[in-house]
Amino acid sequence: MDGNYITRQEHEEFSRRQDAENERQNRRIQLLEDNMRQINALTVSVEKMAVNMENMLLEQKRQGERLEKLEQEPAEAHRQIKMSVVTALISAVVGAVVTAVLMLL
């Protein structure tokens, strides 16, 4: 029957080794948990950055549209002035012609 039992000293050594292995495993698990927290925080940061970049892109598009309108305003004003000048010149010429015809009569 002696072969089936271990001595107290062997049991204590086995117990110490198990405790040491448990401590190593617990440290490894803790490191993995810390890494997962960091990865999750990084993922959240990347997601926020993507949303911010999307918002910035939309704002840049809106600014581009507003800038285009602002750039078109002087051209539109120039076209209106040109049309007014042409209309005034045509009116003056027609008025002079009508006046000349009326004086000849």
All heavy atoms as an XYZ file, in Angstrom:
846
protein
N       0.786     -1.191      0.000
C       0.000      0.000      0.000
C       0.834      1.264      0.000
O       0.286      2.328     -0.229
C      -0.902      0.000      1.214
C      -2.139     -0.830      0.968
S      -3.175     -0.867      2.368
C      -4.263      0.399      2.107
N       2.088      1.143      0.282
C       2.929      2.322      0.303
C       2.999      3.001     -1.058
O       3.161      4.206     -1.154
C       4.361      1.953      0.736
C       4.503      2.006      2.246
O       3.611      2.610      2.875
O       5.494      1.484      2.760
N       2.861      2.288     -2.138
C       3.002      2.851     -3.472
C       1.840      3.754     -3.867
O       1.944      4.550     -4.778
N       0.733      3.676     -3.192
C      -0.449      4.466     -3.561
C      -0.472      5.840     -2.912
O      -1.253      6.686     -3.312
C      -1.717      3.710     -3.176
C      -1.904      2.465     -4.017
O      -1.380      2.377     -5.121
N      -2.640      1.501     -3.497
N       0.329      6.054     -1.926
C       0.302      7.307     -1.177
C       1.583      8.099     -1.423
O       2.638      7.544     -1.682
C       0.167      7.032      0.331
C      -1.123      6.322      0.669
C      -1.131      4.968      0.985
C      -2.316      7.014      0.681
C      -2.305      4.316      1.291
C      -3.504      6.359      0.989
C      -3.492      5.015      1.298
O      -4.652      4.385      1.603
N       1.444      9.439     -1.309
C       2.639     10.285     -1.399
C       2.923     10.845     -0.017
O       2.032     10.929      0.824
C       2.446     11.419     -2.428
C       1.251     12.304     -2.051
C       2.284     10.868     -3.824
C       1.131     13.543     -2.912
N       4.152     11.244      0.165
C       4.532     11.780      1.480
C       4.019     13.205      1.613
O       3.649     13.860      0.635
C       6.063     11.780      1.642
O       6.614     12.666      0.691
C       6.642     10.377      1.489
N       3.983     13.665      2.822
C       3.550     15.038      3.107
C       4.462     16.028      2.383
O       3.992     17.028      1.848
C       3.599     15.254      4.630
C       3.137     16.571      5.088
C       1.649     16.593      4.980
N       1.102     17.725      5.690
C      -0.118     18.126      5.500
N      -0.899     17.477      4.673
N      -0.582     19.137      6.154
N       5.738     15.763      2.367
C       6.719     16.642      1.715
C       6.434     16.713      0.213
O       6.474     17.790     -0.384
C       8.139     16.122      1.992
C       9.216     17.036      1.524
C      10.607     16.481      1.853
O      10.767     15.281      2.064
N      11.575     17.370      1.887
N       6.135     15.580     -0.422
C       5.815     15.576     -1.854
C       4.527     16.360     -2.126
O       4.440     17.115     -3.094
C       5.651     14.137     -2.363
C       6.939     13.358     -2.431
C       6.704     11.898     -2.785
O       5.661     11.331     -2.402
O       7.585     11.339     -3.472
N       3.565     16.185     -1.245
C       2.302     16.906     -1.409
C       2.519     18.416     -1.296
O       1.956     19.195     -2.090
C       1.273     16.438     -0.375
C       0.007     17.251     -0.405
N      -0.897     17.170     -1.431
C      -0.483     18.180      0.458
C      -1.888     18.003     -1.207
N      -1.659     18.621     -0.050
N       3.310     18.857     -0.305
C       3.579     20.282     -0.135
C       4.333     20.848     -1.332
O       4.047     21.958     -1.788
C       4.349     20.519      1.168
C       3.467     20.334      2.391
C       4.240     20.438      3.694
O       5.473     20.651      3.668
O       3.597     20.299      4.751
N       5.281     20.084     -1.875
C       6.017     20.525     -3.068
C       5.052     20.659     -4.257
O       5.092     21.635     -5.002
C       7.155     19.540     -3.396
C       7.952     19.892     -4.627
C       8.689     21.222     -4.524
O       9.026     21.662     -3.404
O       8.928     21.838     -5.591
N       4.201     19.671     -4.415
C       3.199     19.702     -5.483
C       2.286     20.925     -5.306
O       1.991     21.649     -6.266
C       2.380     18.405     -5.474
C       1.269     18.407     -6.474
C       1.528     18.170     -7.821
C      -0.045     18.640     -6.075
C       0.496     18.166     -8.746
C      -1.075     18.638     -6.990
C      -0.806     18.408     -8.334
N       1.863     21.176     -4.085
C       0.988     22.305     -3.779
C       1.683     23.635     -4.084
O       1.087     24.550     -4.659
C       0.563     22.245     -2.313
O      -0.253     23.340     -2.003
N       2.975     23.769     -3.726
C       3.740     24.994     -4.012
C       3.847     25.218     -5.523
O       3.679     26.323     -6.015
C       5.134     24.920     -3.378
C       5.181     25.315     -1.918
C       6.620     25.541     -1.434
N       7.469     24.344     -1.524
C       7.533     23.378     -0.613
N       6.790     23.462      0.481
N       8.324     22.343     -0.769
N       4.125     24.135     -6.246
C       4.242     24.253     -7.703
C       2.900     24.649     -8.339
O       2.859     25.451     -9.267
C       4.754     22.949     -8.305
C       6.215     22.721     -8.004
C       6.727     21.484     -8.682
N       8.129     21.262     -8.356
C       8.865     20.340     -8.905
N       8.343     19.540     -9.832
N      10.124     20.190     -8.565
N       1.827     24.078     -7.816
C       0.497     24.440     -8.327
C       0.190     25.909     -8.044
O      -0.327     26.629     -8.902
C      -0.588     23.542     -7.693
C      -0.612     22.136     -8.209
C      -1.000     22.089     -9.689
O      -1.726     22.926    -10.179
N      -0.487     21.105    -10.397
N       0.532     26.348     -6.822
C       0.303     27.752     -6.470
C       1.137     28.678     -7.352
O       0.647     29.713     -7.822
C       0.644     28.000     -4.990
C      -0.371     27.368     -4.051
O      -1.493     27.041     -4.526
O      -0.049     27.205     -2.853
N       2.397     28.319     -7.594
C       3.268     29.131     -8.455
C       2.704     29.169     -9.872
O       2.675     30.228    -10.524
C       4.693     28.579     -8.448
N       2.235     28.025    -10.371
C       1.653     27.974    -11.718
C       0.382     28.817    -11.773
O       0.156     29.555    -12.743
C       1.346     26.527    -12.115
C       0.766     26.367    -13.497
C       1.711     26.801    -14.607
O       2.937     26.847    -14.413
O       1.187     27.088    -15.702
N      -0.424     28.750    -10.732
C      -1.641     29.571    -10.679
C      -1.295     31.065    -10.704
O      -1.970     31.849    -11.368
C      -2.475     29.237     -9.444
C      -3.189     27.910     -9.584
O      -3.359     27.399    -10.683
N      -3.599     27.333     -8.454
N      -0.268     31.448     -9.955
C       0.154     32.855     -9.953
C       0.620     33.288    -11.349
O       0.280     34.382    -11.814
C       1.265     33.080     -8.926
C       0.772     33.068     -7.503
C       1.901     33.264     -6.500
O       2.923     33.874     -6.858
O       1.744     32.790     -5.362
N       1.406     32.443    -12.023
C       1.859     32.767    -13.385
C       0.658     32.906    -14.328
O       0.587     33.845    -15.120
C       2.820     31.691    -13.905
C       4.228     31.809    -13.356
C       5.204     30.908    -14.124
N       4.911     29.479    -13.990
C       5.297     28.709    -12.975
N       5.989     29.237    -11.970
N       5.000     27.432    -12.943
N      -0.262     31.969    -14.214
C      -1.445     32.021    -15.080
C      -2.283     33.274    -14.787
O      -2.790     33.925    -15.704
C      -2.303     30.758    -14.904
C      -1.648     29.480    -15.347
C      -1.352     29.453    -16.845
O      -1.993     30.131    -17.637
N      -0.342     28.683    -17.215
N      -2.413     33.605    -13.513
C      -3.175     34.799    -13.145
C      -2.523     36.066    -13.692
O      -3.214     36.978    -14.152
C      -3.349     34.896    -11.632
C      -4.338     33.876    -11.102
O      -5.154     33.346    -11.841
N      -4.250     33.589     -9.805
N      -1.171     36.123    -13.652
C      -0.454     37.272    -14.213
C      -0.691     37.361    -15.714
O      -0.933     38.437    -16.258
C       1.042     37.182    -13.916
C       1.448     37.755    -12.558
C       2.944     37.994    -12.474
N       3.738     36.804    -12.763
C       4.162     35.914    -11.869
N       3.870     36.077    -10.598
N       4.883     34.879    -12.227
N      -0.621     36.227    -16.395
C      -0.847     36.205    -17.839
C      -2.267     36.649    -18.177
O      -2.490     37.424    -19.108
C      -0.589     34.804    -18.394
C       0.888     34.412    -18.351
C       1.119     33.019    -18.870
N       0.814     32.977    -20.304
C       0.548     31.863    -20.974
N       0.552     30.705    -20.349
N       0.291     31.904    -22.246
N      -3.234     36.170    -17.401
C      -4.621     36.572    -17.632
C      -4.786     38.065    -17.397
O      -5.460     38.757    -18.171
C      -5.582     35.746    -16.740
C      -5.630     34.302    -17.237
C      -6.978     36.359    -16.716
C      -6.350     33.351    -16.297
N      -4.162     38.571    -16.337
C      -4.252     40.004    -16.046
C      -3.652     40.831    -17.188
O      -4.222     41.838    -17.598
C      -3.538     40.328    -14.724
C      -3.658     41.783    -14.304
C      -5.093     42.179    -14.048
O      -5.850     41.456    -13.420
N      -5.476     43.338    -14.550
N      -2.494     40.382    -17.699
C      -1.882     41.088    -18.832
C      -2.793     41.057    -20.058
O      -2.945     42.064    -20.765
C      -0.515     40.472    -19.170
C       0.605     40.723    -18.167
C       1.841     39.905    -18.537
C       0.942     42.204    -18.117
N      -3.412     39.912    -20.308
C      -4.345     39.810    -21.446
C      -5.554     40.725    -21.252
O      -5.999     41.381    -22.198
C      -4.805     38.363    -21.624
C      -3.766     37.396    -22.187
C      -4.299     35.966    -22.138
C      -3.400     37.774    -23.610
N      -6.064     40.777    -20.041
C      -7.199     41.665    -19.770
C      -6.802     43.122    -19.971
O      -7.566     43.909    -20.540
C      -7.724     41.438    -18.356
C      -8.471     40.126    -18.195
C      -8.872     39.841    -16.759
O      -8.375     40.532    -15.834
O      -9.674     38.909    -16.554
N      -5.606     43.490    -19.500
C      -5.122     44.861    -19.709
C      -4.981     45.169    -21.200
O      -5.373     46.250    -21.662
C      -3.775     45.075    -19.003
C      -3.908     45.052    -17.487
O      -5.048     45.180    -16.980
O      -2.864     44.894    -16.816
N      -4.430     44.215    -21.947
C      -4.288     44.405    -23.391
C      -5.652     44.564    -24.060
O      -5.814     45.402    -24.953
C      -3.524     43.238    -24.028
C      -2.048     43.302    -23.747
O      -1.521     44.340    -23.392
N      -1.372     42.185    -23.913
N      -6.617     43.773    -23.644
C      -7.963     43.874    -24.224
C      -8.582     45.236    -23.927
O      -9.233     45.825    -24.788
C      -8.861     42.751    -23.700
C      -8.560     41.393    -24.287
S      -8.644     41.355    -26.089
C     -10.363     41.729    -26.360
N      -8.385     45.747    -22.711
C      -8.892     47.075    -22.368
C      -8.259     48.130    -23.278
O      -8.942     49.024    -23.773
C      -8.615     47.403    -20.900
C      -9.653     46.854    -19.962
C      -9.484     47.429    -18.543
N      -9.782     46.388    -17.592
C      -8.919     45.545    -17.042
N      -7.659     45.618    -17.323
N      -9.311     44.617    -16.192
N      -6.946     48.023    -23.487
C      -6.250     48.975    -24.351
C      -6.747     48.868    -25.793
O      -6.951     49.882    -26.464
C      -4.747     48.749    -24.295
C      -4.126     49.138    -22.973
C      -2.644     48.772    -22.908
O      -2.128     48.093    -23.779
N      -1.979     49.232    -21.854
N      -6.944     47.650    -26.265
C      -7.443     47.453    -27.635
C      -8.849     48.028    -27.765
O      -9.172     48.690    -28.756
C      -7.400     45.963    -28.022
C      -5.946     45.520    -28.203
C      -8.212     45.694    -29.283
C      -5.761     44.013    -28.355
N      -9.683     47.794    -26.765
C     -11.045     48.354    -26.795
C     -11.010     49.876    -26.791
O     -11.764     50.517    -27.530
C     -11.873     47.832    -25.622
C     -12.278     46.387    -25.796
O     -12.324     45.872    -26.908
N     -12.576     45.722    -24.698
N     -10.148     50.457    -25.966
C     -10.035     51.916    -25.931
C      -9.554     52.444    -27.277
O     -10.053     53.461    -27.775
C      -9.080     52.349    -24.813
N      -8.608     51.756    -27.876
C      -8.103     52.153    -29.190
C      -9.202     52.042    -30.245
O      -9.352     52.921    -31.091
C      -6.906     51.284    -29.570
C      -6.221     51.595    -30.887
C      -5.660     53.008    -30.880
C      -5.116     50.590    -31.147
N      -9.979     50.987    -30.178
C     -11.082     50.803    -31.124
C     -12.096     51.935    -31.006
O     -12.542     52.484    -32.011
C     -11.775     49.448    -30.880
O     -10.809     48.404    -31.005
C     -12.907     49.216    -31.843
N     -12.425     52.299    -29.785
C     -13.369     53.403    -29.568
C     -12.780     54.703    -30.110
O     -13.473     55.487    -30.766
C     -13.721     53.524    -28.069
C     -14.465     54.807    -27.774
C     -14.536     52.324    -27.625
N     -11.499     54.931    -29.867
C     -10.848     56.141    -30.362
C     -10.858     56.196    -31.884
O     -11.130     57.239    -32.480
C      -9.407     56.223    -29.852
O      -9.381     56.363    -28.463
N     -10.568     55.078    -32.510
C     -10.561     55.023    -33.979
C     -11.972     55.279    -34.513
O     -12.149     55.997    -35.500
C     -10.005     53.670    -34.477
C     -10.259     53.483    -35.955
C      -8.522     53.572    -34.173
N     -12.965     54.724    -33.850
C     -14.350     54.932    -34.281
C     -14.725     56.409    -34.164
O     -15.326     56.980    -35.083
C     -15.284     54.080    -33.438
C     -16.728     54.138    -33.902
C     -17.629     53.206    -33.100
O     -17.114     52.266    -32.475
O     -18.843     53.432    -33.116
N     -14.366     57.031    -33.046
C     -14.645     58.461    -32.870
C     -13.925     59.276    -33.939
O     -14.486     60.226    -34.488
C     -14.203     58.930    -31.478
C     -15.108     58.485    -30.371
C     -14.586     58.994    -29.031
C     -15.442     58.532    -27.883
N     -14.914     58.997    -26.583
N     -12.678     58.913    -34.221
C     -11.913     59.636    -35.227
C     -12.571     59.495    -36.602
O     -12.661     60.458    -37.364
C     -10.472     59.118    -35.280
C      -9.583     59.928    -36.197
S      -7.845     59.487    -36.103
C      -7.874     57.830    -36.746
N     -13.079     58.314    -36.915
C     -13.747     58.098    -38.203
C     -15.006     58.952    -38.307
O     -15.269     59.557    -39.356
C     -14.085     56.619    -38.378
N     -15.766     59.030    -37.227
C     -16.977     59.860    -37.221
C     -16.597     61.329    -37.389
O     -17.217     62.063    -38.179
C     -17.780     59.637    -35.911
C     -18.869     60.685    -35.750
C     -18.378     58.252    -35.901
N     -15.565     61.771    -36.683
C     -15.119     63.158    -36.811
C     -14.643     63.463    -38.222
O     -14.928     64.536    -38.763
C     -14.002     63.466    -35.800
C     -14.532     63.592    -34.392
O     -15.701     63.862    -34.181
N     -13.667     63.382    -33.415
N     -13.923     62.529    -38.814
C     -13.441     62.747    -40.178
C     -14.612     62.816    -41.155
O     -14.601     63.625    -42.086
C     -12.460     61.646    -40.581
C     -11.126     61.753    -39.870
S      -9.984     60.452    -40.316
C      -9.598     60.912    -41.991
N     -15.619     61.984    -40.945
C     -16.804     62.027    -41.805
C     -17.508     63.374    -41.668
O     -17.909     63.973    -42.664
C     -17.753     60.886    -41.431
C     -18.962     60.784    -42.336
C     -19.853     59.612    -41.969
O     -19.419     58.731    -41.211
O     -20.991     59.594    -42.450
N     -17.638     63.848    -40.431
C     -18.251     65.163    -40.203
C     -17.433     66.271    -40.856
O     -17.992     67.211    -41.426
C     -18.420     65.430    -38.712
C     -19.485     64.542    -38.090
O     -20.365     64.044    -38.774
N     -19.393     64.335    -36.792
N     -16.116     66.165    -40.764
C     -15.248     67.166    -41.388
C     -15.420     67.150    -42.902
O     -15.455     68.206    -43.546
C     -13.780     66.924    -41.013
C     -13.440     67.348    -39.600
S     -11.775     66.894    -39.027
C     -10.748     67.159    -40.411
N     -15.542     65.968    -43.489
C     -15.738     65.860    -44.925
C     -17.048     66.518    -45.346
O     -17.084     67.271    -46.334
C     -15.726     64.393    -45.350
C     -15.976     64.120    -46.835
C     -14.868     64.755    -47.683
C     -16.068     62.640    -47.093
N     -18.114     66.256    -44.590
C     -19.395     66.888    -44.895
C     -19.300     68.409    -44.785
O     -19.824     69.134    -45.637
C     -20.487     66.356    -43.959
C     -20.877     64.892    -44.148
C     -21.846     64.451    -43.058
C     -21.480     64.670    -45.518
N     -18.629     68.887    -43.751
C     -18.468     70.333    -43.576
C     -17.633     70.924    -44.707
O     -17.930     72.015    -45.208
C     -17.829     70.640    -42.216
C     -17.662     72.123    -41.938
C     -18.978     72.884    -41.931
O     -20.028     72.304    -41.604
O     -18.948     74.080    -42.276
N     -16.605     70.226    -45.149
C     -15.797     70.710    -46.268
C     -16.629     70.790    -47.541
O     -16.488     71.733    -48.328
C     -14.586     69.808    -46.500
C     -13.469     70.039    -45.504
C     -12.283     69.128    -45.778
O     -12.401     68.083    -46.411
N     -11.128     69.529    -45.292
N     -17.505     69.823    -47.746
C     -18.385     69.868    -48.923
C     -19.299     71.081    -48.842
O     -19.488     71.791    -49.836
C     -19.212     68.586    -49.022
C     -18.433     67.399    -49.505
C     -19.317     66.165    -49.600
C     -18.522     64.960    -50.050
N     -19.352     63.754    -50.126
N     -19.883     71.316    -47.664
C     -20.774     72.480    -47.503
C     -19.992     73.777    -47.710
O     -20.481     74.699    -48.357
C     -21.430     72.461    -46.124
C     -22.524     71.417    -45.996
C     -23.343     71.633    -44.732
N     -22.558     71.386    -43.535
C     -22.632     70.293    -42.799
N     -23.478     69.340    -43.125
N     -21.885     70.145    -41.729
N     -18.790     73.840    -47.181
C     -17.968     75.040    -47.367
C     -17.620     75.236    -48.836
O     -17.603     76.358    -49.332
C     -16.689     74.954    -46.527
C     -16.925     75.177    -45.055
C     -15.642     75.045    -44.235
O     -14.606     74.654    -44.739
N     -15.732     75.362    -42.953
N     -17.351     74.129    -49.522
C     -17.060     74.210    -50.958
C     -18.242     74.766    -51.725
O     -18.077     75.600    -52.632
N     -19.455     74.327    -51.381
C     -20.653     74.839    -52.036
C     -20.826     76.337    -51.757
O     -21.139     77.106    -52.671
C     -21.882     74.064    -51.566
C     -21.905     72.616    -52.044
C     -22.964     71.777    -51.346
O     -23.703     72.311    -50.491
O     -23.042     70.571    -51.643
N     -20.620     76.726    -50.501
C     -20.749     78.147    -50.162
C     -19.683     78.979    -50.872
O     -19.957     80.069    -51.369
C     -20.648     78.340    -48.646
C     -21.868     77.810    -47.898
C     -21.900     78.282    -46.453
N     -20.713     77.966    -45.698
C     -20.589     76.954    -44.844
N     -21.598     76.142    -44.653
N     -19.473     76.755    -44.187
N     -18.477     78.455    -50.940
C     -17.393     79.166    -51.616
C     -17.700     79.325    -53.104
O     -17.468     80.380    -53.683
C     -16.074     78.413    -51.424
C     -14.830     79.042    -52.046
C     -14.579     80.417    -51.457
C     -13.623     78.146    -51.829
N     -18.247     78.276    -53.691
C     -18.609     78.345    -55.111
C     -19.655     79.424    -55.346
O     -19.568     80.199    -56.306
C     -19.135     76.991    -55.574
C     -19.294     76.879    -57.070
C     -19.646     75.459    -57.479
O     -19.064     74.508    -56.929
O     -20.518     75.333    -58.353
N     -20.645     79.509    -54.446
C     -21.669     80.560    -54.566
C     -21.040     81.943    -54.435
O     -21.388     82.864    -55.171
C     -22.751     80.375    -53.505
C     -23.681     79.224    -53.780
C     -24.716     79.077    -52.685
C     -25.589     77.854    -52.904
N     -26.544     77.661    -51.810
N     -20.126     82.079    -53.476
C     -19.456     83.371    -53.294
C     -18.624     83.750    -54.516
O     -18.557     84.912    -54.903
C     -18.560     83.346    -52.047
C     -19.283     83.392    -50.708
C     -18.282     83.183    -49.575
C     -20.011     84.712    -50.532
N     -17.990     82.762    -55.129
C     -17.188     83.035    -56.318
C     -18.076     83.399    -57.500
O     -17.674     84.165    -58.365
C     -16.327     81.811    -56.667
C     -15.175     81.593    -55.710
C     -14.427     80.291    -55.964
O     -14.971     79.406    -56.672
O     -13.311     80.152    -55.456
N     -19.284     82.884    -57.553
C     -20.194     83.173    -58.655
C     -20.849     84.538    -58.518
O     -21.259     85.125    -59.512
C     -21.270     82.087    -58.761
C     -20.736     80.773    -59.253
C     -21.787     79.676    -59.233
O     -22.913     79.906    -58.815
N     -21.404     78.488    -59.682
N     -20.968     85.058    -57.289
C     -21.607     86.353    -57.065
C     -20.965     87.472    -57.875
O     -21.675     88.209    -58.560
C     -21.593     86.707    -55.572
C     -22.882     86.385    -54.883
C     -22.876     86.822    -53.435
O     -22.374     87.931    -53.142
O     -23.360     86.050    -52.616
N     -19.644     87.673    -57.834
C     -19.052     88.757    -58.639
C     -19.303     88.562    -60.134
O     -19.566     89.533    -60.847
C     -17.556     88.679    -58.315
C     -17.467     87.998    -56.999
C     -18.632     87.056    -56.973
N     -19.264     87.331    -60.606
C     -19.512     87.076    -62.026
C     -20.954     87.441    -62.372
O     -21.215     88.029    -63.425
C     -19.230     85.613    -62.356
N     -21.884     87.081    -61.499
C     -23.296     87.417    -61.724
C     -23.489     88.927    -61.694
O     -24.208     89.484    -62.536
C     -24.157     86.731    -60.661
C     -25.640     86.939    -60.821
C     -26.200     86.332    -62.101
O     -25.644     85.345    -62.620
O     -27.212     86.860    -62.589
N     -22.854     89.589    -60.742
C     -22.957     91.054    -60.668
C     -22.365     91.682    -61.927
O     -22.941     92.631    -62.488
C     -22.247     91.569    -59.415
N     -21.246     91.168    -62.382
C     -20.603     91.694    -63.593
C     -21.520     91.508    -64.793
O     -21.669     92.405    -65.642
C     -19.269     90.977    -63.829
C     -18.518     91.485    -65.012
N     -18.604     90.890    -66.236
C     -17.687     92.559    -65.167
C     -17.861     91.548    -67.102
N     -17.285     92.569    -66.477
N     -22.177     90.356    -64.878
C     -23.101     90.099    -65.985
C     -24.279     91.066    -65.941
O     -24.686     91.614    -66.974
C     -23.605     88.654    -65.914
C     -24.432     88.235    -67.124
C     -24.958     86.817    -66.985
N     -25.944     86.671    -65.929
C     -27.221     87.068    -66.019
N     -27.653     87.649    -67.098
N     -28.043     86.870    -65.021
N     -24.810     91.320    -64.745
C     -25.935     92.250    -64.610
C     -25.518     93.670    -64.992
O     -26.278     94.382    -65.665
C     -26.489     92.220    -63.186
C     -27.260     90.954    -62.873
C     -27.745     90.909    -61.436
O     -27.380     91.764    -60.626
N     -28.565     89.916    -61.130
N     -24.337     94.076    -64.575
C     -23.844     95.426    -64.934
C     -23.679     95.526    -66.441
O     -24.075     96.521    -67.065
C     -22.516     95.734    -64.201
C     -22.767     95.902    -62.700
C     -21.843     96.961    -64.785
C     -21.517     95.969    -61.863
N     -23.103     94.505    -67.029
C     -22.904     94.490    -68.482
C     -24.245     94.584    -69.212
O     -24.392     95.353    -70.169
C     -22.154     93.212    -68.871
C     -21.661     93.187    -70.300
C     -20.674     92.042    -70.485
C     -21.346     90.958    -71.296
N     -20.459     89.814    -71.563
N     -25.230     93.829    -68.744
C     -26.554     93.874    -69.366
C     -27.179     95.253    -69.201
O     -27.818     95.772    -70.134
C     -27.460     92.800    -68.758
C     -27.098     91.383    -69.150
S     -27.142     91.081    -70.915
C     -28.879     91.246    -71.228
N     -26.978     95.875    -68.035
C     -27.526     97.220    -67.807
C     -26.877     98.226    -68.736
O     -27.554     99.089    -69.310
C     -27.318     97.648    -66.355
O     -28.032     96.797    -65.495
N     -25.562     98.139    -68.904
C     -24.843     99.056    -69.796
C     -25.312     98.862    -71.236
O     -25.585     99.831    -71.961
C     -23.319     98.872    -69.660
C     -22.573     99.598    -70.760
C     -22.850     99.330    -68.287
N     -25.426     97.607    -71.674
C     -25.879     97.315    -73.038
C     -27.302     97.840    -73.237
O     -27.609     98.479    -74.270
C     -25.782     95.806    -73.338
C     -26.493     95.462    -74.636
C     -24.332     95.360    -73.387
N     -28.163     97.610    -72.243
C     -29.547     98.100    -72.339
C     -29.573     99.620    -72.414
O     -30.323    100.206    -73.211
C     -30.369     97.604    -71.129
O     -30.328     96.188    -71.091
C     -31.810     98.063    -71.217
N     -28.756    100.279    -71.602
C     -28.705    101.745    -71.616
C     -28.209    102.252    -72.971
O     -28.756    103.226    -73.519
C     -27.805    102.243    -70.491
N     -27.171    101.605    -73.514
C     -26.648    102.027    -74.808
C     -27.693    101.828    -75.914
O     -27.893    102.713    -76.764
C     -25.374    101.262    -75.151
C     -24.122    101.648    -74.354
C     -22.965    100.715    -74.712
C     -23.738    103.095    -74.622
N     -28.349    100.692    -75.914
C     -29.384    100.431    -76.919
C     -30.522    101.438    -76.769
O     -31.017    101.991    -77.764
C     -29.899     98.979    -76.815
C     -28.804     98.010    -77.258
C     -31.163     98.785    -77.659
C     -29.128     96.545    -77.049
N     -30.908    101.710    -75.509
C     -31.973    102.687    -75.268
C     -31.560    104.064    -75.769
O     -32.362    104.782    -76.379
C     -32.320    102.763    -73.785
O     -32.809    101.530    -73.340
N     -30.313    104.448    -75.535
C     -29.823    105.759    -75.985
C     -29.820    105.837    -77.503
O     -30.236    106.850    -78.099
C     -28.436    106.013    -75.426
N     -29.348    104.764    -78.147
C     -29.304    104.754    -79.605
C     -30.720    104.808    -80.168
O     -31.024    105.605    -81.079
C     -28.536    103.521    -80.121
C     -28.710    103.364    -81.629
C     -27.069    103.613    -79.754
N     -31.603    103.984    -79.622
C     -32.993    103.989    -80.107
C     -33.633    105.341    -79.835
O     -34.336    105.903    -80.704
C     -33.791    102.834    -79.464
C     -35.281    102.972    -79.744
C     -33.294    101.496    -79.947
N     -33.382    105.891    -78.661
C     -33.925    107.222    -78.328
C     -33.410    108.290    -79.267
O     -34.157    109.156    -79.731
N     -32.123    108.231    -79.614
C     -31.546    109.210    -80.543
C     -32.137    109.061    -81.925
O     -32.448    110.053    -82.600
C     -30.035    109.044    -80.585
N     -32.311    107.805    -82.351
C     -32.895    107.558    -83.673
C     -34.325    108.074    -83.711
O     -34.754    108.764    -84.670
C     -32.808    106.081    -84.046
C     -33.637    105.765    -85.288
C     -31.368    105.647    -84.242
N     -35.109    107.768    -82.675
C     -36.500    108.228    -82.628
C     -36.535    109.747    -82.587
O     -37.345    110.388    -83.295
C     -37.226    107.612    -81.416
C     -38.592    108.253    -81.185
C     -37.397    106.111    -81.603
N     -35.665    110.368    -81.826
C     -35.623    111.828    -81.751
C     -35.255    112.412    -83.112
O     -35.839    113.400    -83.563
C     -34.624    112.285    -80.674
O     -34.985    111.711    -79.438
C     -34.606    113.785    -80.543
N     -34.276    111.822    -83.777
C     -33.860    112.314    -85.088
C     -34.987    112.180    -86.088
O     -35.243    113.087    -86.912
C     -32.633    111.556    -85.567
N     -35.703    111.072    -86.040
C     -36.829    110.865    -86.965
C     -37.926    111.881    -86.674
O     -38.512    112.460    -87.597
C     -37.347    109.418    -86.855
C     -38.661    109.249    -87.602
C     -36.320    108.433    -87.399
N     -38.207    112.131    -85.415
C     -39.238    113.083    -85.037
C     -38.840    114.510    -85.453
O     -39.687    115.315    -85.826
C     -39.532    113.023    -83.556
C     -40.311    111.795    -83.070
C     -40.446    111.820    -81.573
C     -41.683    111.741    -83.719
N     -37.605    114.849    -85.397
C     -37.152    116.188    -85.782
C     -37.228    116.370    -87.301
O     -37.445    117.473    -87.776
C     -35.736    116.458    -85.283
C     -35.640    116.627    -83.819
S     -34.013    117.196    -83.467
C     -34.373    118.381    -82.264
N     -37.020    115.300    -87.999
C     -37.090    115.398    -89.455
C     -38.526    115.549    -89.919
O     -38.774    116.093    -90.991
C     -36.454    114.185    -90.098
C     -34.912    114.116    -90.002
C     -34.423    112.805    -90.598
C     -34.256    115.283    -90.694
N     -39.421    115.141    -89.169
C     -40.817    115.250    -89.573
C     -41.339    116.566    -89.290
O     -41.628    117.541    -89.314
C     -41.676    114.229    -88.851
C     -41.404    112.779    -89.200
C     -42.226    111.882    -88.309
C     -41.677    112.499    -90.661
